[in-house]
Amino acid sequence: MGMHHKSKMTHAGNTTNFDVSYLTKLGQQGANLAQAILQNCERDYTTLKQIFGGLTPQRMPYSRRVGSIISKSRFRTRRAR
């Protein structure tokens, strides 16, 4: 996913290990996806940490930006028609 200028991003929230933002022009769809990430990211992180024997990355918290993911999904949907 490419880097977006900060003024184009809306901060959705953060957890202990994640900081989540979305591309402002995505509107409610971006906000909804960001909230879904926030609701599940700590659980998923804990699961992965257990799988890899408790390894923890040095750089925390992770910064997640929602943007290109939605665009790619739309592309795949159009192409599949």
C-alpha positions as CSV (number, residue, x, y, z in Angstrom):
1,M,0.0,0.0,0.0
2,G,1.4,3.4,-0.9
3,M,2.0,6.2,1.5
4,H,-0.6,8.9,1.7
5,H,-0.1,12.5,2.8
6,K,-1.3,12.8,6.4
7,S,-3.8,15.5,5.6
8,K,-5.7,12.9,3.5
9,M,-5.9,10.4,6.3
10,T,-8.5,10.2,9.1
11,H,-7.4,8.7,12.4
12,A,-9.8,5.9,13.4
13,G,-8.3,4.9,16.7
14,N,-5.7,2.9,18.4
15,T,-5.1,-0.2,20.5
16,T,-2.2,-1.2,22.6
17,N,-0.2,-2.4,19.5
18,F,-1.9,-0.7,16.5
19,D,-2.6,2.8,15.2
20,V,-5.3,2.8,12.5
21,S,-6.2,5.5,10.0
22,Y,-8.1,5.5,6.7
23,L,-8.0,7.5,3.5
24,T,-10.5,10.3,4.1
25,K,-12.1,10.2,0.7
26,L,-13.3,6.6,1.4
27,G,-15.9,8.1,3.7
28,Q,-18.0,5.7,5.7
29,Q,-16.7,2.6,3.9
30,G,-13.1,3.5,5.1
31,A,-14.4,4.2,8.6
32,N,-16.2,0.9,8.8
33,L,-13.2,-1.1,7.6
34,A,-10.9,0.7,10.0
35,Q,-13.3,-0.1,12.9
36,A,-13.3,-3.8,11.9
37,I,-9.5,-3.7,12.0
38,L,-9.5,-2.1,15.4
39,Q,-12.0,-4.7,16.7
40,N,-9.9,-7.7,15.6
41,C,-6.3,-6.7,15.4
42,E,-5.2,-7.4,19.0
43,R,-6.8,-10.8,19.0
44,D,-5.1,-11.6,15.7
45,Y,-1.8,-10.3,16.9
46,T,-2.0,-12.5,20.0
47,T,-2.7,-15.5,17.9
48,L,0.2,-14.8,15.6
49,K,2.5,-14.1,18.6
50,Q,1.6,-17.5,20.0
51,I,2.2,-19.3,16.7
52,F,5.7,-17.7,16.5
53,G,6.7,-18.6,20.0
54,G,6.1,-15.2,21.6
55,L,8.3,-13.1,19.3
56,T,7.5,-9.4,19.4
57,P,8.6,-6.9,16.8
58,Q,10.9,-4.1,17.9
59,R,8.8,-1.3,16.4
60,M,5.5,-1.0,18.1
61,P,2.8,0.1,17.8
62,Y,2.0,-0.9,14.2
63,S,0.6,1.9,12.0
64,R,-2.1,0.6,9.7
65,R,-3.6,2.8,6.9
66,V,-6.7,1.7,5.1
67,G,-6.7,2.9,1.5
68,S,-5.5,0.8,-1.4
69,I,-7.1,-2.4,0.0
70,I,-10.5,-1.1,-0.9
71,S,-9.5,0.0,-4.4
72,K,-8.0,-3.4,-5.1
73,S,-11.1,-5.1,-4.0
74,R,-13.2,-3.0,-6.3
75,F,-10.9,-3.7,-9.2
76,R,-11.2,-7.5,-8.6
77,T,-15.0,-7.2,-8.4
78,R,-15.2,-5.3,-11.7
79,R,-12.9,-7.6,-13.4
80,A,-14.8,-10.7,-12.3
81,R,-18.0,-9.6,-14.0
